[in-house]
Amino acid sequence: MTADLVIDNGIVVTPDAAFSASIAIQGGTIVAVGAPAAMPAARETLDASGLHILPGAIDVHVHFRDPGYPHKEDWESGTAAAAFGGVTTVFDMPNTIPPTGTGTILAEKHAIAASKAHVDFGLYGLLGEDTIDNVPELIAGGVIGFKLYMGNTFGKIPSPSTGAMLEAFEVVAETGKRISLHAETNSIMERRQTRLTQAGRHEPLAHLDSRPAVVAVEAVSRACILSEWTGARIHILHISSADELRPLREAKARGVDVTGETCPQYLFLSTEDYARFGGVIRVNPPVREKDNQEPIFAALKDGTIDTIATDHAPHTPEEKTRNDIWAVDCGFPGVETQMPAMLTQVNEGRMSISDYVRWSAFNPARAWGLYPRKGAIAPGADADLALVDLTREWTIDDAKIQSRSKISPWHGRKVKGLPVHTIVRGRFVMRDRTLVPGTKGWGRSVHTLQRMPAPVVRNADKTMRAVTRDVRPSPGKESAA
């Protein structure tokens, strides 16, 4: 056998170790990992001396705005940013225009993504009050999972009632798919925002005051209870406060199938940054007080929080710099800067590089049924790799990032550790910090690879099945009609 590519002299990183080894790639798949002498002949070799070879990051939370908002981002620019950030698979949220709530809309979005994406992708289906009946067609159409908005955010997707949420969990539980949750309680936030605007509060910190941590504590608790009752698998998005960790830990201790993520903005930004960045820092959930940072970081290290993601949510400078905080669009780009920000922490000794691989690739792949095809460096895995230089320093410059959005609170931040090459299914998509020509449209949907564990359905006979059961008169009794 002649391999397509052999990578020599790099340091291979797994969730448990980092070791010198060579990697052979054939047909987009890793075929060997080991000593250089054990590698097959190859059409191309790469000397990775001085570089660490990581499984490409899997970002399960991005907003590429396509279709609907191409001035903010599209699949071409968003996945180029992912490639520069060492991210080889992204999961895109459904709050595009139109929202991804039917099989037809999903098919259209698949076609758009497949024609433009530089990296692999999964698409969420919208799970809301009026889309529960569409779950079968969305699964048939190839969703990676579902997104349910418990609280309002960009796109103004209506939040379902708790009754509809329970029904949605029951329906999805039978499929084994995972539900990602924007876990903030909408009624609290809307009431507080109304009171704040009536009081004349329009400055950036008013946004934080409208969304105290209790909105997340209540929502996480409620979601975990409904998950426990139904057996639905859930994922808590963008954990922003230390207070959310208690209901998450308690649910995991009870055996609830719940995973959680946090994002760099909740680890590295705080209320101290509001004065500097103004509306640029507005995001949902909000950036909170600094004393939340260490507990969240500790929760990553002890496994309470499973993954690191970005909530990449680009907007234009005009949309981020309005004087009224309530008129500022929520979110900012992050898919390109997440890995450098986290590798900086590796360099500072706050965590190991194996920890980072666990949070960025291994755990997401396992939670979403993609392991061992994704999130691993082993024979049989897709050759999705980020080759990083841990010594390379960089000052983040919004003007130079790949995203169409050129405004973020990361501008001017100094980082140490940078992806130099990114490989997706054996093909370079970013090489020597340059996008490789001809890789637009190389990305493919990963839903065909997904293998979730068998569903575990609970209490179905006590809820919706009882409601919808065919009820007939007992023998010998006349119908009241």
C-alpha positions in Angstrom: 0.0 0.0 0.0 1.1 3.5 -0.8 -0.4 6.1 1.6 -1.6 9.5 0.4 0.2 11.3 3.2 2.6 10.5 6.0 3.1 13.0 8.8 6.5 12.5 10.6 8.1 13.9 13.7 5.1 15.4 15.3 3.8 14.9 18.8 0.4 13.1 18.7 -2.0 14.2 21.4 -4.9 12.0 22.7 -7.2 12.6 25.7 -4.7 10.6 27.8 -1.2 11.2 26.5 1.1 13.0 24.1 3.8 11.1 22.3 6.1 11.2 19.3 4.7 9.3 16.4 4.1 9.3 12.6 0.6 9.1 11.0 -0.2 7.6 7.7 -3.4 8.7 5.8 -5.0 6.9 2.9 -8.4 7.7 1.3 -9.2 10.3 3.9 -8.7 7.8 6.8 -5.9 7.3 9.3 -4.4 3.9 8.5 -1.4 3.8 10.9 0.0 5.6 13.9 3.4 4.6 15.2 7.1 4.6 14.6 8.4 6.2 11.4 9.9 2.9 10.3 6.5 1.3 10.5 4.8 3.7 8.1 4.1 2.7 4.5 5.5 4.5 1.5 3.6 7.7 0.7 2.9 10.0 -2.2 3.6 13.0 0.1 5.3 13.4 3.5 5.1 16.3 5.9 7.7 17.1 8.5 5.8 18.1 11.6 8.9 18.8 13.8 8.0 21.1 16.6 4.3 20.7 16.1 1.6 19.0 18.2 -1.0 17.0 16.2 -4.5 17.2 17.7 -7.8 15.7 16.6 -9.5 18.5 14.8 -11.9 20.4 17.1 -15.6 19.7 16.9 -17.5 22.9 17.6 -21.1 21.8 18.4 -22.4 25.4 18.6 -22.0 27.9 15.7 -24.3 30.3 13.9 -23.1 30.7 10.2 -26.2 32.8 9.4 -26.8 31.1 6.0 -29.4 31.2 4.7 -30.9 34.5 5.7 -28.1 36.8 6.9 -25.3 36.6 4.3 -24.0 40.1 5.3 -23.1 38.7 8.7 -21.6 35.3 7.6 -22.1 32.5 5.2 -20.9 28.9 5.0 -17.9 29.8 3.0 -16.5 32.5 5.3 -17.6 30.7 8.5 -16.0 27.4 7.6 -12.8 29.2 6.4 -12.7 30.7 9.9 -13.2 27.2 11.4 -10.3 25.9 9.3 -8.0 28.7 10.6 -9.1 27.8 14.1 -8.2 24.1 13.8 -11.9 23.2 13.8 -12.7 20.4 11.4 -16.4 19.8 12.2 -19.1 22.4 13.1 -22.8 22.0 14.2 -24.9 24.9 12.9 -27.9 26.3 14.7 -31.4 26.5 13.2 -32.1 30.2 13.7 -31.5 31.1 10.1 -34.2 32.4 7.7 -36.3 30.4 7.4 -35.7 28.5 10.7 -34.7 24.8 10.1 -38.0 23.4 11.2 -39.2 21.3 8.3 -37.7 18.6 6.1 -37.8 20.8 3.0 -36.0 23.7 4.7 -33.4 21.3 6.1 -32.8 19.9 2.6 -32.2 23.4 1.2 -29.8 24.2 4.0 -27.9 20.9 3.5 -27.5 21.9 -0.2 -26.2 25.4 0.7 -23.7 24.0 3.3 -22.4 21.2 1.0 -21.8 23.7 -1.8 -19.7 26.1 0.3 -18.2 24.4 3.4 -14.5 23.9 3.8 -15.0 21.6 6.8 -17.4 18.9 7.9 -20.7 19.9 9.5 -23.9 18.9 11.2 -27.3 20.7 11.1 -29.7 21.1 14.0 -33.4 20.9 13.6 -35.6 23.4 15.4 -37.6 21.9 18.3 -40.4 24.3 19.2 -44.1 24.6 20.0 -45.1 24.2 16.3 -42.4 21.8 15.0 -42.8 18.7 17.3 -44.8 16.9 14.5 -41.9 17.5 12.2 -39.4 15.5 14.2 -39.7 12.3 12.0 -39.1 14.2 8.7 -36.2 16.2 10.2 -34.5 13.0 11.3 -35.1 11.4 7.9 -33.6 14.5 6.4 -30.4 14.2 8.4 -30.3 16.4 11.5 -27.4 15.9 13.9 -29.7 16.7 16.8 -32.3 19.3 17.9 -32.2 22.8 19.3 -34.8 24.1 21.8 -34.8 27.7 22.8 -36.0 28.0 26.4 -35.2 31.8 26.2 -35.2 34.5 23.6 -32.1 35.3 21.6 -31.2 36.5 18.1 -33.8 35.5 15.5 -36.6 35.8 18.1 -37.5 32.1 17.9 -40.5 31.6 20.2 -39.8 29.7 23.4 -42.1 26.7 23.9 -44.3 26.3 26.9 -43.2 23.7 29.5 -46.0 21.5 28.3 -44.8 21.6 24.8 -41.2 21.1 26.0 -42.2 17.9 27.8 -44.0 16.6 24.7 -41.0 17.5 22.6 -38.7 15.6 25.0 -41.0 12.6 24.8 -41.0 12.5 21.0 -37.2 13.0 20.7 -36.4 10.5 23.5 -37.7 7.7 21.3 -35.2 8.6 18.5 -32.1 8.7 20.7 -31.0 12.1 19.3 -29.6 14.7 21.7 -31.4 18.1 22.3 -29.3 21.2 22.7 -30.8 23.8 25.0 -30.6 27.5 25.2 -31.3 27.2 29.0 -32.6 30.6 30.1 -36.1 31.1 31.4 -37.9 33.5 29.0 -40.6 34.8 31.2 -38.1 36.1 33.8 -36.0 37.8 31.2 -38.8 39.5 29.4 -40.3 40.9 32.5 -37.0 42.2 33.8 -36.1 43.7 30.4 -39.5 45.5 30.3 -39.0 46.9 33.8 -35.4 48.0 33.0 -36.4 49.8 29.8 -39.3 51.5 31.6 -36.7 52.8 34.1 -34.6 54.2 31.3 -31.8 51.6 31.5 -30.1 51.3 28.1 -26.4 50.9 28.9 -24.6 47.6 28.4 -24.8 46.4 32.0 -28.6 46.6 31.7 -28.5 43.5 29.5 -26.7 41.6 32.3 -29.3 42.8 34.8 -32.1 41.5 32.7 -30.6 38.0 32.7 -29.4 37.2 36.3 -27.9 33.7 36.8 -31.2 32.4 38.2 -32.7 32.4 34.7 -30.1 29.7 33.9 -30.4 27.9 37.2 -34.1 27.5 36.8 -33.9 26.5 33.2 -31.1 23.9 33.7 -33.0 22.4 36.6 -36.3 22.2 34.7 -34.6 20.7 31.6 -32.8 18.0 33.7 -36.1 17.1 35.4 -37.9 16.7 32.0 -34.9 14.7 30.7 -34.9 12.4 33.7 -38.7 11.9 33.3 -38.6 11.1 29.6 -35.2 9.7 29.0 -34.4 12.4 26.4 -30.7 13.1 25.9 -29.9 16.8 26.4 -27.0 19.2 26.1 -26.8 22.5 28.1 -25.3 25.2 25.8 -23.0 28.1 26.8 -22.8 27.6 30.6 -22.1 31.1 31.9 -22.4 31.0 35.7 -21.1 29.0 38.7 -24.7 28.7 39.9 -25.7 26.4 37.0 -23.1 23.8 38.0 -25.1 22.5 41.0 -28.2 21.4 39.1 -26.0 20.0 36.4 -23.9 18.0 38.8 -26.9 16.7 40.7 -28.6 15.6 37.5 -25.5 13.7 36.4 -25.3 12.1 39.8 -28.9 10.9 39.3 -27.9 9.3 36.0 -29.5 11.9 33.7 -28.0 11.8 30.2 -26.9 15.4 30.1 -23.8 17.0 28.8 -22.7 20.6 29.1 -20.5 23.1 27.3 -18.9 26.5 28.1 -17.3 29.0 25.8 -14.2 31.2 26.0 -16.2 34.3 26.7 -17.2 32.9 30.1 -13.7 31.8 31.0 -11.8 34.9 29.9 -14.2 37.9 29.9 -16.1 39.5 32.8 -18.1 42.5 33.8 -14.8 44.4 34.0 -14.7 44.3 30.2 -18.1 46.0 29.7 -16.7 49.5 29.9 -14.1 48.8 27.3 -16.2 46.9 24.8 -19.7 48.4 25.3 -22.3 46.6 23.1 -19.6 44.5 21.4 -19.7 42.2 24.4 -23.4 41.7 24.3 -24.1 38.0 24.1 -26.8 35.5 25.4 -26.2 34.4 28.1 -24.3 37.5 29.2 -20.7 37.7 30.2 -20.9 37.7 34.0 -18.9 38.6 37.1 -15.3 37.4 37.3 -15.9 35.1 40.2 -17.7 32.7 37.9 -14.6 32.0 35.8 -12.7 29.7 38.2 -15.6 27.5 39.1 -16.5 27.1 35.4 -12.9 26.2 34.6 -12.8 23.7 37.5 -16.0 22.2 36.2 -14.3 21.5 32.9 -11.4 19.8 34.7 -13.6 17.6 36.9 -16.0 16.6 34.1 -19.1 18.5 35.2 -18.8 20.5 31.9 -17.9 18.2 29.0 -17.0 20.4 26.1 -15.7 23.7 24.9 -17.6 25.4 22.1 -17.8 28.9 20.8 -21.4 30.1 20.1 -19.8 31.8 17.1 -22.4 34.5 16.3 -21.2 37.1 13.9 -22.7 40.6 13.2 -21.6 43.7 11.4 -19.8 46.6 13.3 -22.9 48.8 12.8 -25.1 46.1 14.4 -22.7 45.9 17.4 -22.1 49.5 18.2 -25.6 51.0 18.5 -26.1 53.3 21.5 -29.1 51.5 22.9 -28.0 48.1 24.3 -31.4 46.6 23.5 -30.9 47.4 19.8 -27.4 45.7 19.7 -27.4 42.3 18.1 -26.3 39.5 20.4 -23.1 37.5 19.8 -19.7 37.8 18.2 -17.3 35.5 16.2 -15.2 32.9 18.0 -14.7 29.8 15.9 -11.2 31.0 14.7 -9.9 32.2 18.1 -11.1 29.5 20.5 -8.2 27.1 20.0 -5.5 29.8 20.3 -7.2 31.1 23.5 -7.3 27.7 25.0 -3.8 26.7 24.0 -2.6 29.9 25.7 -4.0 28.3 28.9 -2.0 25.1 28.1 1.1 27.3 27.9 0.3 28.9 31.2 0.0 25.5 32.9 -3.7 25.8 33.8 -4.4 22.6 31.9 -2.7 19.9 29.8 -3.0 19.7 26.1 -4.7 16.3 26.6 -7.3 18.1 28.6 -7.9 20.4 25.7 -8.3 17.5 23.3 -10.8 15.8 25.6 -13.0 18.9 25.8 -12.7 20.1 22.1 -12.8 16.8 20.2 -13.1 13.5 22.2 -16.0 14.4 24.4 -18.1 16.1 21.6 -17.5 13.1 19.3 -18.7 10.7 22.0 -21.7 12.8 23.1 -23.0 13.1 19.5 -22.3 9.5 18.4 -19.4 10.3 16.1 -16.6 8.5 18.0 -14.4 6.8 16.9 -14.7 8.2 13.3 -14.3 11.7 14.7 -12.4 13.0 17.7 -9.7 10.4 17.6 -6.2 9.9 16.1 -6.3 6.1 15.5 -6.5 3.7 12.6 -10.0 3.8 11.1 -10.7 7.4 12.2 -11.3 10.2 9.7 -8.0 12.1 9.2 -9.3 15.3 10.8 -6.2 16.9 12.3 -5.0 20.3 13.6 -1.3 20.7 13.6 -0.4 23.4 16.1 2.7 25.3 17.1 2.5 25.9 20.8 5.3 28.4 20.7 3.8 30.7 18.1 2.5 34.0 19.4 -0.3 36.1 17.8 -2.2 39.2 18.6 -5.8 38.8 17.5 -6.7 41.3 14.9 -10.4 41.5 13.9 -9.5 42.9 10.5 -7.5 39.8 9.7 -9.9 37.0 10.8 -11.7 35.0 8.2 -15.2 35.7 9.4 -17.2 38.4 7.6 -17.8 39.9 11.0 -14.8 42.2 11.8 -15.7 43.1 15.4 -15.3 41.2 18.6 -14.1 41.5 22.2 -11.1 39.3 21.3 -9.4 42.1 19.3 -6.0 42.9 20.6 -5.8 39.8 22.9 -2.3 38.2 22.9 -2.3 34.4 22.5 0.3 31.8 22.4 -0.4 28.6 20.4 -1.7 28.6 16.8 -3.0 26.1 14.3 -0.5 26.0 11.4 -2.2 23.3 9.2 -5.7 21.9 9.3 -6.6 18.6 7.6 -10.2 17.5 6.9 -10.6 13.8 5.9 -7.0 13.7 4.7 -7.1 16.9 2.7 -5.3 20.1 3.7 -7.9 22.9 3.9 -5.6 25.4 5.7 -1.8 25.0 5.2 0.9 27.3 6.5 -1.8 29.7 7.7 -3.3 30.0 4.2 -6.6 28.7 2.9 -6.0 26.0 0.4 -7.6 26.8 -3.0 -10.3 24.4 -4.2 -11.5 23.3 -0.8 -14.8 25.2 -0.9 -17.5 22.5 -1.0 -15.2 19.8 0.5 -17.1 19.7 3.8 -19.8 17.0 4.2 -22.6 16.4 6.7 -21.6 14.0 9.5 -25.1 12.8 10.2 -24.4 9.7 8.1 -21.6 8.8 10.5 -23.7 9.3 13.7 -24.3 6.2 15.8 -26.1 7.2 19.0 -26.7 4.6 21.7 -30.1 2.9 21.8 -32.9 5.2 23.2 -33.8 4.8 26.9 -37.5 6.0 27.1 -39.1 6.6 30.5 -42.7 7.2 31.6 -44.1 7.3 28.1 -47.2 5.4 29.1 -47.9 8.0 31.8 -47.9 11.1 29.6 -48.5 11.5 25.9 -49.3 7.9 25.1 -52.0 8.0 27.8 -53.4 11.2 26.2 -53.4 9.8 22.7 -54.5 6.3 23.5 -57.5 5.1 21.5 -60.3 5.1 24.1 -63.4 3.0 23.4 -66.5 2.3 25.5 -66.3 -0.8 27.7 -68.2 -3.8 26.4 -71.9 -3.6 27.1 -71.9 0.2 27.5 -73.3 2.7 25.0 -71.3 5.7 24.0 -72.5 8.9 25.4 -73.0 10.1 21.9 
